[in-house]
Amino acid sequence: MTSQEVSDMFKAFLAGGVAGCCAKTMIAPLDRVKILLQAQNEHYRHLSVASSITAVVKKEGFWGLYKGNAAMMIRIFPYGAIQFVSYERYKKMALSWLGQDSHVARLMAGSLAGVTAVLFTYPLDMIRARLAFQVSGEHIYTGIIHTFHSIWHQEGKMKGFYRGFIPTFMGMIPYAGIAFYTYETGKRIALDHGPKFVSKPSPSQPDVKVLTTPCNLFVGGVAGAIAQTVSYPLDVARRKMQLGHMLANSHQFGNWMQVLLIVYQRHGLRKGLYRGLSINYVRAIPSVAVSFTVYEFMKQLLNIQPKNNSL
């Protein structure tokens, strides 16, 4: 690697981390409520999304909506950074193997990037889920360090931190692959065939066209909506396995297939495997949109040199 490539990779790492933090901070309250609804928390499972938000504020105060967000920020910076940097690297390799116009290469690169990022940051997602599921007056964990210590000593050390990783891994393959592929495809169509108002010259390189902020947000939002719809049932299985003994019937959840089967048998498709999907759209669409848009903005701000096949 040349010094320029190393510099661009470091800048991309920073850009990806900042993009992830901005996106997740914006939708942190919805993320908290999503976890409570997905896992059928006894205090909120009978409520709608809007009613759950109101109930959380009433029961735990405004900052209750941000419970577990510190662990999320510690996780999401490296997650976003690793995901965007690895996507650029995987795509470069895949395109060299399969050809510059290969759609499979872009899907594969997105999937591998998502899997790589979640592999390194999954333990922090586990901690965050445990903290976010707690309600005031019924705390099992007192903070990030206590949660880490408890899982390590009570649930099989490192094995405990990767409970639910298989459905996460399987869900990430279509989710990240579709998200990156849809965004990049939409971006290329807009830049090559869209009307003039959807693009503008790059501030650092006037001869290079970039999407305008509204168009970036729109394309990213569409990518997020499609990706979430495909992978959501596996996300439900992941959350239930992560929460483990915090759920009353956790002894029945031997593996992710059993989780999916039990949830479907007891609650059906709409109220079980896709419970909380409406709030997931509300949180995922702006989250993915902001993530891609901030990443593009940071690339321009940091003057990352564009490549012919870069995001």
Phi, psi and omega per residue, in radians:
M1 nan 2.415 3.113
T2 -1.376 2.912 3.124
S3 -1.091 -0.580 3.115
Q4 -1.169 -0.710 3.122
E5 -1.158 -0.684 3.092
V6 -1.122 -0.760 3.123
S7 -1.085 -0.777 3.139
D8 -1.148 -0.622 3.123
M9 -1.163 -0.727 3.096
F10 -1.110 -0.749 3.119
K11 -1.125 -0.700 3.115
A12 -1.137 -0.637 3.083
F13 -1.057 -0.808 3.115
L14 -1.129 -0.773 -3.128
A15 -1.088 -0.753 3.133
G16 -1.136 -0.701 3.115
G17 -1.122 -0.788 3.123
V18 -1.116 -0.728 3.128
A19 -1.060 -0.774 3.130
G20 -1.103 -0.753 -3.127
C21 -1.140 -0.743 3.121
C22 -1.083 -0.784 -3.098
A23 -1.128 -0.814 -3.070
K24 -1.270 -0.603 3.110
T25 -1.113 -0.669 -3.115
M26 -1.103 -0.626 -3.045
I27 -1.945 0.283 -3.112
A28 -0.969 -0.766 3.120
P29 -1.047 -0.702 3.129
L30 -1.212 -0.573 3.090
D31 -1.112 -0.726 3.131
R32 -1.079 -0.838 -3.128
V33 -1.137 -0.639 3.120
K34 -1.044 -0.756 3.129
I35 -1.102 -0.753 3.139
L36 -1.089 -0.691 -3.126
L37 -1.335 -0.737 -3.138
Q38 -1.001 -0.787 -3.043
A39 -1.551 0.126 3.063
Q40 1.020 0.828 3.087
N41 -0.993 2.312 -3.007
E42 -1.070 -0.416 -3.132
H43 -1.449 -0.332 -2.992
Y44 -2.252 -0.122 -2.995
R45 -1.156 -0.365 -3.140
H46 -1.578 -0.014 -3.029
L47 -1.790 2.744 3.027
S48 -1.385 3.074 3.136
V49 -1.062 -0.894 -3.109
A50 -1.087 -0.741 3.138
S51 -1.154 -0.606 3.121
S52 -1.137 -0.735 3.110
I53 -1.062 -0.803 3.122
T54 -1.095 -0.714 -3.127
A55 -1.166 -0.684 3.102
V56 -1.077 -0.812 -3.140
V57 -1.087 -0.724 -3.128
K58 -1.171 -0.710 -3.060
K59 -1.446 -0.634 -3.001
E60 -2.144 -0.017 -3.103
G61 1.498 2.963 -3.085
F62 -1.013 -0.717 -3.070
W63 -1.268 -0.139 3.021
G64 -1.103 -0.454 3.095
L65 -1.190 -0.323 -3.111
Y66 -1.887 0.257 3.134
K67 -1.075 2.280 -3.116
G68 1.499 -0.003 -3.061
N69 -1.282 -0.459 3.100
A70 -1.092 -0.774 3.089
A71 -1.122 -0.617 3.118
M72 -1.110 -0.742 -3.129
M73 -1.160 -0.669 3.104
I74 -1.109 -0.603 3.129
R75 -1.401 -0.743 -2.896
I76 -1.290 -0.491 3.119
F77 -1.101 -0.936 3.090
P78 -1.148 -0.561 3.116
Y79 -1.067 -0.927 -3.141
G80 -1.091 -0.726 -3.130
A81 -1.097 -0.863 -3.120
I82 -1.123 -0.704 -3.088
Q83 -1.094 -0.845 -3.093
F84 -1.246 -0.719 3.133
V85 -1.142 -0.799 -3.113
S86 -1.182 -0.560 3.090
Y87 -1.065 -0.792 3.131
E88 -1.054 -0.733 -3.106
R89 -1.237 -0.819 -3.139
Y90 -1.084 -0.709 -3.112
K91 -1.140 -0.699 3.121
K92 -1.044 -0.761 3.137
M93 -1.207 -0.784 -3.090
A94 -1.132 -0.696 3.130
L95 -1.182 -0.576 3.106
S96 -1.209 -0.507 3.124
W97 -1.442 -0.743 -2.963
L98 -1.842 -0.108 3.132
G99 1.858 2.597 -3.035
Q100 -1.142 -0.405 -3.115
D101 -1.783 0.245 -3.057
S102 -1.295 2.127 3.050
H103 -1.288 -0.621 3.122
V104 -1.062 -0.669 -3.135
A105 -1.076 -0.713 -3.125
R106 -1.251 -0.683 3.059
L107 -1.103 -0.783 -3.132
M108 -1.099 -0.747 -3.126
A109 -1.102 -0.731 3.120
G110 -1.125 -0.756 3.132
S111 -1.098 -0.807 3.135
L112 -1.117 -0.656 3.125
A113 -1.123 -0.768 3.121
G114 -1.122 -0.749 3.126
V115 -1.128 -0.720 3.123
T116 -1.081 -0.796 -3.118
A117 -1.122 -0.763 -3.096
V118 -1.257 -0.520 3.111
L119 -1.063 -0.728 -3.091
F120 -1.428 -0.373 -3.027
T121 -2.034 0.054 -3.063
Y122 -1.025 -0.738 3.127
P123 -0.967 -0.639 3.116
L124 -1.245 -0.547 3.066
D125 -1.192 -0.649 3.068
M126 -1.047 -0.849 3.139
I127 -1.074 -0.772 -3.127
R128 -1.066 -0.732 -3.138
A129 -1.113 -0.723 3.127
R130 -1.092 -0.768 -3.126
L131 -1.185 -0.703 -3.097
A132 -1.226 -0.445 -3.098
F133 -1.364 -0.360 -3.123
Q134 -1.224 2.610 3.026
V135 -2.123 2.745 -3.092
S136 -0.995 2.365 3.129
G137 1.557 -0.144 -3.118
E138 -2.297 0.687 -3.078
H139 -1.339 2.280 2.998
I140 -1.699 -0.614 -3.100
Y141 -2.021 2.510 -3.104
T142 -1.712 -0.208 3.141
G143 3.010 -3.031 -3.068
I144 -1.070 -0.851 -3.084
I145 -1.130 -0.734 3.139
H146 -1.134 -0.691 3.106
T147 -1.097 -0.802 3.113
F148 -1.016 -0.834 -3.123
H149 -1.076 -0.746 -3.107
S150 -1.157 -0.806 3.137
I151 -1.110 -0.743 -3.110
W152 -1.054 -0.773 -3.047
H153 -1.554 -0.418 -3.038
Q154 -1.845 -0.286 -3.007
E155 -2.237 0.495 3.013
G156 1.588 0.536 3.116
K157 0.967 -2.232 -3.038
M158 -1.081 -0.561 3.126
K159 -1.010 -0.646 -3.131
G160 -1.122 -0.530 -3.114
F161 -1.329 -0.255 -3.126
Y162 -1.945 0.373 3.038
R163 -1.132 2.228 -3.117
G164 1.490 0.153 -3.091
F165 -1.217 -0.589 -3.096
I166 -1.066 -0.890 3.087
P167 -1.121 -0.535 3.072
T168 -1.128 -0.804 3.119
F169 -1.033 -0.824 -3.103
M170 -1.205 -0.623 3.111
G171 -1.256 -0.566 -3.108
M172 -1.220 -0.521 -3.120
I173 -1.035 -0.940 3.086
P174 -1.284 -0.622 -3.058
Y175 -1.095 -1.016 -3.097
A176 -1.181 -0.687 3.128
G177 -1.044 -0.855 -3.127
I178 -1.186 -0.709 -3.119
A179 -1.064 -0.906 -3.134
F180 -1.145 -0.762 -3.104
Y181 -1.112 -0.806 -3.124
T182 -1.128 -0.732 3.138
Y183 -1.122 -0.846 -3.089
E184 -1.154 -0.685 3.105
T185 -1.114 -0.796 3.107
G186 -1.094 -0.678 3.123
K187 -1.109 -0.800 -3.116
R188 -1.134 -0.711 3.120
I189 -1.110 -0.759 -3.131
A190 -1.119 -0.744 -3.111
L191 -1.241 -0.645 -3.059
D192 -1.509 -0.581 -3.004
H193 -2.227 -0.109 -3.093
G194 -1.336 2.861 3.073
P195 -1.123 2.864 -3.032
K196 -1.049 -0.546 -3.041
F197 -1.258 -0.173 -3.135
V198 -1.510 -0.165 -3.120
S199 -2.316 2.892 3.124
K200 -2.691 2.834 3.076
P201 -1.200 2.498 3.069
S202 -1.129 2.351 -3.136
P203 -0.996 -0.630 -3.091
S204 -1.554 -0.391 -3.131
Q205 -2.441 1.545 -3.027
P206 -1.002 -0.385 -3.134
D207 -1.440 -0.089 3.132
V208 -1.857 2.253 3.119
K209 -1.535 2.460 3.047
V210 -2.286 2.786 3.116
L211 -1.254 2.587 2.999
T212 -1.233 2.809 -3.103
T213 -1.028 -0.840 3.121
P214 -1.027 -0.692 3.136
C215 -1.205 -0.688 3.081
N216 -1.030 -0.799 -3.136
L217 -1.104 -0.720 -3.130
F218 -1.128 -0.855 -3.122
V219 -1.096 -0.757 3.111
G220 -1.115 -0.656 3.119
G221 -1.137 -0.732 3.091
V222 -1.089 -0.747 3.125
A223 -1.063 -0.744 3.138
G224 -1.142 -0.715 -3.120
A225 -1.116 -0.794 -3.124
I226 -1.149 -0.788 -3.105
A227 -1.106 -0.732 -3.123
Q228 -1.148 -0.702 -3.122
T229 -1.048 -0.737 -3.095
V230 -1.202 -0.709 -2.957
S231 -1.757 -0.016 -2.970
Y232 -1.049 -0.791 -3.133
P233 -0.972 -0.656 3.103
L234 -1.199 -0.492 3.079
D235 -1.207 -0.646 3.067
V236 -1.086 -0.796 3.126
A237 -1.085 -0.712 3.129
R238 -1.045 -0.832 -3.098
R239 -1.086 -0.758 -3.108
K240 -1.145 -0.660 3.112
M241 -1.269 -0.608 3.095
Q242 -1.104 -0.714 -3.061
L243 -1.281 -0.372 2.966
G244 0.881 -2.173 -3.018
H245 -1.237 -0.075 3.064
M246 -1.241 -0.318 3.092
L247 -1.700 2.464 -3.040
A248 -1.081 -0.617 -3.071
N249 -1.840 0.515 -3.052
S250 -1.134 -0.408 -3.126
H251 -1.144 -0.318 -3.140
Q252 -1.473 -0.220 -3.055
F253 -1.602 1.329 -3.115
G254 -1.246 -0.720 3.109
N255 -2.611 3.047 -3.027
W256 -1.130 -0.528 3.123
M257 -1.215 -0.655 3.081
Q258 -1.145 -0.669 3.118
V259 -1.063 -0.851 -3.136
L260 -1.064 -0.733 -3.120
L261 -1.154 -0.810 -3.122
I262 -1.111 -0.788 3.138
V263 -1.077 -0.738 -3.134
Y264 -1.162 -0.762 -3.112
Q265 -1.134 -0.648 -3.064
R266 -1.495 -0.632 -2.988
H267 -2.149 -0.155 3.135
G268 1.431 -2.955 -3.077
L269 -1.394 -0.964 -3.046
R270 -1.239 -0.729 -3.084
K271 -1.641 0.008 3.138
G272 -2.108 -1.378 -3.069
L273 -1.175 -0.451 3.134
Y274 -2.016 0.332 3.084
R275 -1.165 2.303 -3.127
G276 1.531 0.057 -3.110
L277 -1.138 -0.605 -3.134
S278 -1.064 -0.779 3.100
I279 -1.213 -0.497 3.110
N280 -1.178 -0.632 3.041
Y281 -1.112 -0.775 -3.103
V282 -1.093 -0.604 -3.122
R283 -1.596 -0.662 -3.025
A284 -1.307 -0.689 -3.109
I285 -1.067 -0.929 3.090
P286 -1.180 -0.538 -3.130
S287 -1.116 -0.880 3.136
V288 -1.158 -0.690 3.121
A289 -1.050 -0.836 -3.140
V290 -1.159 -0.673 -3.129
S291 -1.042 -0.902 3.135
F292 -1.136 -0.701 -3.088
T293 -1.177 -0.771 3.126
V294 -1.163 -0.662 3.104
Y295 -1.068 -0.771 3.102
E296 -1.099 -0.732 3.128
F297 -1.102 -0.773 -3.135
M298 -1.138 -0.635 3.087
K299 -1.072 -0.726 3.102
Q300 -1.207 -0.717 -3.127
L301 -1.124 -0.712 -3.118
L302 -1.526 -0.015 3.088
N303 1.020 0.834 3.067
I304 -1.298 2.213 -3.067
Q305 -1.164 2.115 3.126
P306 -1.227 2.614 3.072
K307 -2.058 2.838 -3.065
N308 -1.031 -0.553 -3.098
N309 -2.025 0.423 -3.132
S310 -1.417 2.852 -3.109
L311 -1.121 nan nan
